[in-house]
Amino acid sequence: MSRIDETYFVYIVECNDGTFYTGIAKDLESRVNKHNEGKGAKYTRSRIPVNLVYSETQESRSAALKREYEIKQWSRVEKLGLLKHKHIV
C-alpha cells in the first residue's frame, strides 16, 4: 500500500450556525460534499451549509482518530487559535 493510500485528513468545518464540527476522511472533498448534502454526521445535518475552514493530513487512520479526539476536546477559543493558521490541505 502506498503512503498516499494511508493518508487521512483531519478537518474542521464551520456550520451555518457558527459552530464547528471536527472529523476525519480519506477523501476530504467528498466528505465535505456529503455534509452539505445532508448525508454527513448527524450533527451537521441540521446545520448546513458547512464550510471547510481547516484540514491537516495524518499518516494513518489511527493517528487521524487520535488527532480528531484531541481537537474535539478543545474549547472554541483553542480551535479559533488553530484556525488562525488557515491550514487547508
Sequence and secondary structure as in RCSB ss.txt:
>XXXX:A:sequence
MSRIDETYFVYIVECNDGTFYTGIAKDLESRVNKHNEGKGAKYTRSRIPVNLVYSETQESRSAALKREYEIKQWS
RVEKLGLLKHKHIV
>XXXX:A:secstr
  HHHH EEEEEEE TTS EEEEEESSHHHHHHHHHTT S HHHHTS S EEEEEEEESSHHHHHHHHHHHHHS 
HHHHHHHHTT    
